[in-house]
Amino acid sequence: MSVATNPPREMSRPRAYSWFVFIIVYALMLSDYMSRQALNAVFPQLKAEWVLSDAQLGLLSGIVGLAVGLLAVPAALAADRWGRVKSVVIMALFWSLSTLACGLAEHYNQLLLARLFVGIGEAGYGSVGLAIILSVFPSSMRATLTGAFTSSGMFGSVLGMASGGVIATHFGWRAALIAMAAFGFLLILFFAFTITETRLARHTPLQLAESPVKGKCVKKIQFRSLLKALFGAPTLVFTYVGSGLQLFTAYTIIAWMPSYLNRYYDLPADKSALAAAVLLIASGVGMGLCGFFADWMGRKSAKDKASLAIIYCLGSCVLLMISMRLPPGTGQFAVIVVGVFFAAGTYGSAGAMVTDLVHVSLHGTAIATLALAGNILGGAPGPYLTGLLADRIGLLGALQWVPLASIGAALAFAFARANYLRDLRRHESSSCQQSL
């Protein structure tokens, strides 16, 4: 039996309810990042009121990322096994209650513990929420949906810092956190009454109708079988690596841009933070639009999704290396914005490639693995290693070298592209045999 190298024609189109699901799940992702980032906007008030050090403030932010990084895959696997809708309600309720506890904390240790629980609640939501969205849309839209949904993290960060700062200025830092929790509670109620496993199953595309999307998504699976499903195909491994290395560039530039603008543009802290927010927005838009083009190209040939990822990597590398050698000013910042736009654009392609090669019942776990690679290879080491290098050669010198990580990402995506069609044939053949 021969297997087509091009994606099969879709047998269904997204319905109104599919877009409704996308909007609600997207809004919850906004709440996720608003709850996570709002505290950063009230650091000055916390520092003054409780006489905290910068290290203590940094720990309040870092402990959330640590919990998310460690628990993302286990949380997603649990949701795939026990039911994604029920898991989302529990996750959102957990992080909203924890955010409320942050606003009611009486001293630093209570606040630190509450922030840990915020991270525990948020750990698996990004991957589980995306898996829910993918389950009600045609497979030809996976890159678009992955990029668009992931961009909510960027927009949520901007909204959280902006709204948190405004509320804290007028009503105090506690009110800012309580408001984030209240927003989460409202979305949880709306989600619980409008999205159910039964409704999701009724709107599952015909191509996925045979997949176990009702109730519990995954039966008990052995650890060795799980590893084979997530890492057995070379394309999966190379895609994890390529996405992680590319996010090394994207996360590092975004993280250090406020400091860069403050030191080399002589901007005060508030204006440099506002300018850096522009990069977050550009990154979010890039995730969505680049993902859309990956889906469009993928209709002609499946491996074109990997081809576009390579172009995004090399394009962002060239743009960012040029920008860091231009004199400070509007022109330089404009080139940085365009570079960041493409730097985060590979995530849609990566998400589509990963979900193409993993059974739909494990989509949440596979996406969590992709996110874990992004944290281990990009989000965690990028800003830190750049800081170490900056201590030796200056921040500008360090940022001039950072984009070279994108060359490694491009090579990884090139290896993924070389294996993609063969791995896709094997996956489709295996799926056909299991359905017989």
C-alpha positions as CSV (number, residue, x, y, z in Angstrom):
1,M,0.0,0.0,0.0
2,S,1.5,3.4,-1.0
3,V,1.0,6.4,1.2
4,A,0.7,9.8,-0.3
5,T,3.5,12.2,0.5
6,N,1.2,15.1,0.5
7,P,-1.4,15.8,3.3
8,P,-4.8,14.2,2.6
9,R,-7.7,16.4,1.6
10,E,-9.7,17.6,4.6
11,M,-13.1,15.9,5.1
12,S,-14.5,18.7,7.2
13,R,-14.2,22.4,7.9
14,P,-14.1,24.2,11.2
15,R,-17.6,25.0,12.5
16,A,-18.8,27.9,14.6
17,Y,-18.5,25.8,17.8
18,S,-14.9,25.1,16.9
19,W,-14.1,28.8,16.8
20,F,-16.1,29.2,20.1
21,V,-13.8,26.6,21.7
22,F,-10.8,28.4,20.4
23,I,-11.9,31.8,21.8
24,I,-12.6,30.4,25.3
25,V,-9.5,28.3,25.5
26,Y,-7.5,31.3,24.2
27,A,-9.0,33.5,26.8
28,L,-8.0,31.1,29.6
29,M,-4.5,31.2,28.3
30,L,-4.5,34.9,28.5
31,S,-5.7,34.5,32.2
32,D,-2.8,32.1,32.7
33,Y,-0.2,34.5,31.7
34,M,-1.9,37.6,33.2
35,S,-1.9,35.8,36.6
36,R,1.8,34.8,36.0
37,Q,3.1,38.2,34.9
38,A,0.9,40.7,36.9
39,L,3.2,40.3,39.9
40,N,6.2,41.7,37.9
41,A,4.3,45.0,37.5
42,V,4.0,45.4,41.3
43,F,7.6,44.6,42.2
44,P,8.3,48.2,43.2
45,Q,5.4,48.3,45.6
46,L,6.3,44.9,47.1
47,K,10.0,45.9,47.5
48,A,9.1,49.1,49.3
49,E,6.4,47.6,51.6
50,W,8.2,44.4,52.6
51,V,11.8,45.6,52.1
52,L,12.7,42.8,49.7
53,S,15.9,42.2,47.8
54,D,16.1,41.9,44.1
55,A,16.9,38.2,44.5
56,Q,13.8,37.7,46.5
57,L,11.7,39.4,43.9
58,G,13.4,37.4,41.1
59,L,12.6,34.2,43.0
60,L,8.9,35.1,43.1
61,S,9.0,35.1,39.3
62,G,11.4,32.2,38.7
63,I,9.5,29.7,41.0
64,V,6.5,29.8,38.6
65,G,8.7,29.0,35.6
66,L,10.4,26.2,37.5
67,A,7.1,24.5,38.5
68,V,5.8,24.9,34.9
69,G,9.0,23.4,33.4
70,L,9.1,20.4,35.8
71,L,5.4,19.5,35.7
72,A,4.3,20.4,32.2
73,V,4.8,16.8,30.8
74,P,3.3,14.9,33.8
75,A,0.3,17.3,33.9
76,A,-0.3,16.9,30.2
77,L,0.0,13.1,30.3
78,A,-2.5,13.0,33.3
79,A,-4.9,15.2,31.3
80,D,-4.6,13.0,28.2
81,R,-5.4,9.9,30.3
82,W,-8.1,11.2,32.6
83,G,-9.9,13.8,30.4
84,R,-8.8,17.1,29.1
85,V,-11.9,19.2,29.8
86,K,-12.0,18.1,33.5
87,S,-8.3,18.7,33.8
88,V,-8.5,22.3,32.4
89,V,-11.2,23.2,34.9
90,I,-9.0,21.9,37.8
91,M,-5.9,23.6,36.4
92,A,-7.6,27.0,36.0
93,L,-9.3,26.8,39.3
94,F,-6.0,26.0,41.0
95,W,-4.0,28.8,39.5
96,S,-6.9,31.3,40.1
97,L,-7.2,30.3,43.7
98,S,-3.4,30.5,44.1
99,T,-3.4,34.0,42.5
100,L,-6.1,35.1,45.0
101,A,-3.9,33.7,47.8
102,C,-1.0,35.8,46.4
103,G,-3.2,38.9,46.9
104,L,-4.1,37.9,50.4
105,A,-0.5,36.9,51.5
106,E,0.6,38.5,54.8
107,H,4.3,38.0,54.4
108,Y,7.0,37.0,51.8
109,N,7.0,33.2,52.6
110,Q,3.2,33.0,52.1
111,L,3.5,34.8,48.8
112,L,6.3,32.6,47.6
113,L,4.3,29.4,48.5
114,A,1.3,30.8,46.7
115,R,3.4,31.6,43.6
116,L,4.6,28.0,43.6
117,F,1.0,26.8,43.5
118,V,0.3,29.3,40.6
119,G,3.0,27.5,38.6
120,I,1.7,24.0,39.6
121,G,-1.8,25.0,38.3
122,E,-0.5,26.5,35.1
123,A,2.0,23.7,34.3
124,G,0.0,21.7,31.8
125,Y,-2.5,24.2,30.6
126,G,-0.7,25.4,27.5
127,S,-0.4,21.9,26.0
128,V,-3.7,20.6,27.2
129,G,-5.6,23.7,26.0
130,L,-4.0,23.4,22.5
131,A,-4.8,19.7,22.3
132,I,-8.5,20.5,22.9
133,I,-8.4,23.1,20.2
134,L,-6.7,20.8,17.7
135,S,-9.3,18.1,18.4
136,V,-12.1,20.2,16.9
137,F,-10.3,21.6,13.8
138,P,-9.0,19.9,10.6
139,S,-5.4,18.7,10.7
140,S,-4.5,21.1,7.9
141,M,-4.8,24.0,10.4
142,R,-2.4,22.7,13.0
143,A,0.5,25.1,12.4
144,T,-1.9,28.1,12.3
145,L,-3.7,27.1,15.5
146,T,-0.4,26.2,17.3
147,G,1.1,29.6,16.5
148,A,-2.0,31.6,17.2
149,F,-2.8,29.9,20.5
150,T,0.8,30.1,21.7
151,S,0.9,33.8,20.9
152,S,-1.7,34.3,23.7
153,G,1.2,33.9,26.1
154,M,2.9,36.9,24.7
155,F,-0.3,39.0,24.7
156,G,-1.3,37.8,28.1
157,S,2.1,38.9,29.5
158,V,1.6,42.3,28.1
159,L,-2.0,42.6,29.4
160,G,-0.9,41.2,32.8
161,M,1.9,43.7,33.3
162,A,-0.1,46.6,31.9
163,S,-3.4,46.1,33.7
164,G,-1.6,44.9,36.9
165,G,0.4,48.1,36.9
166,V,-2.6,50.4,36.4
167,I,-4.7,48.6,39.0
168,A,-1.8,48.6,41.5
169,T,-1.2,52.3,41.0
170,H,-4.8,53.2,41.8
171,F,-5.8,50.5,44.3
172,G,-2.7,48.8,45.5
173,W,-0.8,45.6,44.6
174,R,-3.2,43.3,46.3
175,A,-6.1,44.5,44.3
176,A,-4.1,43.9,41.1
177,L,-3.7,40.2,41.9
178,I,-7.2,39.8,43.2
179,A,-8.5,41.2,39.9
180,M,-6.5,38.6,37.9
181,A,-8.0,35.9,40.0
182,A,-11.5,37.2,39.5
183,F,-11.0,37.2,35.7
184,G,-9.9,33.6,35.9
185,F,-13.0,32.6,38.0
186,L,-15.3,34.1,35.4
187,L,-13.7,32.3,32.6
188,I,-13.8,29.0,34.5
189,L,-17.5,29.2,34.9
190,F,-18.1,30.0,31.3
191,F,-15.8,27.2,30.2
192,A,-17.4,24.6,32.5
193,F,-20.9,25.3,31.3
194,T,-20.2,25.5,27.5
195,I,-17.4,23.0,26.8
196,T,-17.8,19.3,27.5
197,E,-16.2,16.1,26.2
198,T,-19.5,15.2,24.6
199,R,-19.7,18.4,22.7
200,L,-16.1,18.2,21.6
201,A,-16.6,14.7,20.3
202,R,-19.6,15.8,18.2
203,H,-17.5,18.4,16.5
204,T,-14.4,16.3,15.9
205,P,-13.4,16.3,12.2
206,L,-14.1,13.1,10.3
207,Q,-10.3,12.3,10.0
208,L,-10.1,12.1,13.8
209,A,-13.5,10.5,14.5
210,E,-11.9,7.1,15.2
211,S,-9.6,8.6,17.8
212,P,-10.5,8.3,21.5
213,V,-11.5,11.9,22.2
214,K,-14.4,11.0,24.5
215,G,-13.9,10.9,28.2
216,K,-10.5,9.5,29.1
217,C,-8.2,10.1,26.2
218,V,-5.5,7.6,27.0
219,K,-5.5,4.3,28.7
220,K,-2.7,3.2,31.0
221,I,0.5,3.2,28.9
222,Q,3.9,1.8,29.7
223,F,6.8,4.2,30.2
224,R,8.8,2.5,27.4
225,S,5.9,2.8,25.0
226,L,5.4,6.4,25.9
227,L,9.0,7.2,25.2
228,K,8.8,5.5,21.8
229,A,5.7,7.4,20.9
230,L,7.3,10.8,21.8
231,F,10.9,10.2,20.7
232,G,10.8,7.1,18.4
233,A,10.7,9.1,15.1
234,P,13.9,11.0,14.2
235,T,11.7,13.9,13.0
236,L,10.3,14.4,16.5
237,V,13.7,14.6,18.1
238,F,15.1,17.0,15.6
239,T,12.0,19.1,15.8
240,Y,12.2,19.3,19.6
241,V,15.9,20.4,19.3
242,G,15.3,22.9,16.5
243,S,12.4,24.6,18.3
244,G,14.3,24.8,21.6
245,L,17.4,26.3,19.9
246,Q,15.3,28.8,18.0
247,L,13.6,29.9,21.2
248,F,17.0,30.4,22.8
249,T,17.3,33.3,20.4
250,A,13.8,34.6,20.8
251,Y,13.6,34.4,24.6
252,T,17.0,35.9,25.1
253,I,16.5,38.9,22.9
254,I,13.1,39.6,24.5
255,A,14.4,39.1,28.1
256,W,17.4,41.4,27.7
257,M,15.8,44.1,25.5
258,P,14.6,46.3,28.5
259,S,18.2,46.3,29.9
260,Y,19.6,47.0,26.4
261,L,17.3,49.9,25.8
262,N,18.0,51.3,29.2
263,R,21.8,51.2,28.7
264,Y,22.3,52.0,25.1
265,Y,19.2,54.2,24.4
266,D,19.3,55.9,27.8
267,L,15.6,55.2,28.3
268,P,14.1,55.1,31.8
269,A,12.9,51.8,33.1
270,D,9.2,52.4,32.4
271,K,9.8,53.5,28.8
272,S,12.3,50.6,28.1
273,A,9.7,48.1,29.5
274,L,7.0,49.7,27.2
275,A,9.3,49.4,24.2
276,A,10.1,45.8,25.1
277,A,6.4,45.1,25.2
278,V,6.4,45.9,21.5
279,L,8.7,42.9,21.0
280,L,6.3,40.7,22.8
281,I,3.4,41.8,20.5
282,A,5.6,41.3,17.4
283,S,6.5,37.9,18.6
284,G,2.9,36.9,19.3
285,V,1.8,38.2,15.8
286,G,4.7,36.3,14.3
287,M,3.7,33.0,15.8
288,G,0.2,33.3,14.4
289,L,1.1,34.5,10.9
290,C,4.1,32.3,10.4
291,G,2.0,29.3,11.5
292,F,-0.7,30.3,8.9
293,F,1.9,30.3,6.1
294,A,3.3,27.0,7.3
295,D,-0.2,25.4,6.9
296,W,-0.7,27.1,3.5
297,M,2.6,25.7,2.3
298,G,2.0,22.4,3.8
299,R,-1.1,21.8,1.6
300,K,1.3,21.4,-1.4
301,S,3.8,19.2,0.4
302,A,4.0,18.2,4.0
303,K,7.7,18.8,4.3
304,D,7.3,22.5,3.3
305,K,6.3,23.1,6.9
306,A,9.9,22.2,7.9
307,S,11.2,24.2,4.9
308,L,9.5,27.3,6.2
309,A,10.9,26.7,9.7
310,I,14.4,26.7,8.3
311,I,13.7,30.0,6.5
312,Y,12.4,31.5,9.7
313,C,15.5,30.5,11.6
314,L,18.0,31.8,9.0
315,G,16.0,35.0,8.4
316,S,15.8,35.9,12.0
317,C,19.5,35.1,12.4
318,V,20.5,37.5,9.6
319,L,18.1,40.2,10.7
320,L,19.1,40.1,14.4
321,M,22.8,40.0,13.7
322,I,22.5,43.0,11.4
323,S,20.4,44.9,13.9
324,M,22.9,44.4,16.7
325,R,25.6,46.0,14.5
326,L,23.5,49.1,13.7
327,P,23.8,52.3,15.7
328,P,21.1,52.7,18.4
329,G,18.0,54.4,17.1
330,T,14.6,53.9,15.4
331,G,16.1,52.0,12.4
332,Q,17.9,49.5,14.7
333,F,14.8,48.9,16.8
334,A,12.7,48.4,13.7
335,V,15.0,45.6,12.4
336,I,15.0,44.0,15.9
337,V,11.2,43.9,15.8
338,V,11.2,42.2,12.4
339,G,13.8,39.8,13.6
340,V,11.8,38.8,16.7
341,F,8.7,38.5,14.5
342,F,10.4,35.6,12.6
343,A,12.3,34.3,15.5
344,A,9.2,33.0,17.3
345,G,7.5,31.9,14.0
346,T,8.9,28.4,14.0
347,Y,6.7,27.3,16.9
348,G,3.7,26.8,14.7
349,S,5.6,24.6,12.2
350,A,7.1,22.7,15.1
351,G,3.8,22.1,16.7
352,A,2.2,20.9,13.5
353,M,5.1,18.5,12.7
354,V,5.0,17.0,16.2
355,T,1.2,16.5,16.3
356,D,1.4,15.0,12.7
357,L,3.6,12.2,14.0
358,V,1.9,11.4,17.4
359,H,-1.5,9.8,17.9
360,V,-4.2,12.3,18.7
361,S,-4.7,10.9,22.1
362,L,-1.2,12.0,23.0
363,H,-1.3,15.4,21.5
364,G,-1.3,17.2,24.8
365,T,1.8,15.2,26.0
366,A,3.7,15.8,22.8
367,I,3.0,19.5,22.8
368,A,4.2,19.6,26.5
369,T,7.4,17.8,25.4
370,L,7.9,20.5,22.8
371,A,7.4,23.2,25.4
372,L,9.8,21.4,27.7
373,A,12.4,21.4,25.0
374,G,11.8,25.1,24.6
375,N,12.4,25.7,28.3
376,I,15.4,23.4,28.7
377,L,17.2,24.6,25.5
378,G,15.9,28.1,25.2
379,G,14.0,29.8,28.0
380,A,16.2,28.6,30.9
381,P,19.8,28.8,29.6
382,G,19.4,31.6,27.1
383,P,19.0,34.7,29.3
384,Y,21.5,33.2,31.9
385,L,24.3,32.4,29.5
386,T,23.9,35.7,27.8
387,G,24.2,37.4,31.2
388,L,27.5,35.5,31.9
389,L,28.8,36.5,28.5
390,A,27.7,40.1,29.0
391,D,29.8,40.3,32.2
392,R,32.9,39.6,30.1
393,I,32.3,41.5,26.8
394,G,29.3,43.7,27.5
395,L,25.6,43.3,26.8
396,L,25.9,44.5,23.2
397,G,28.7,42.1,22.5
398,A,26.7,39.2,24.0
399,L,23.6,40.0,22.0
400,Q,25.6,40.1,18.8
401,W,26.5,36.4,19.3
402,V,23.0,35.1,20.5
403,P,21.4,34.9,17.0
404,L,24.0,32.2,16.0
405,A,21.9,29.7,17.9
406,S,19.4,30.0,15.1
407,I,21.9,28.4,12.7
408,G,21.9,25.3,14.9
409,A,18.1,25.4,14.9
410,A,18.0,25.6,11.1
411,L,20.3,22.5,10.9
412,A,18.0,20.6,13.3
413,F,15.0,21.5,11.2
414,A,16.9,20.4,8.1
415,F,17.4,17.0,9.5
416,A,13.8,16.9,10.5
417,R,12.8,17.8,7.0
418,A,15.0,15.0,5.6
419,N,13.2,12.4,7.7
420,Y,9.7,13.9,7.9
421,L,8.0,12.1,4.9
422,R,9.4,8.7,5.9
423,D,8.3,9.1,9.5
424,L,4.9,10.4,8.3
425,R,4.4,7.2,6.2
426,R,5.3,5.0,9.1
427,H,2.9,6.8,11.4
428,E,0.1,6.7,8.9
429,S,0.7,3.0,8.2
430,S,0.8,2.2,12.0
431,S,-2.5,4.1,12.5
432,C,-4.1,2.3,9.6
433,Q,-3.1,-1.1,11.1
434,Q,-4.4,-0.2,14.5
435,S,-7.8,0.8,13.1
436,L,-8.2,-2.5,11.3
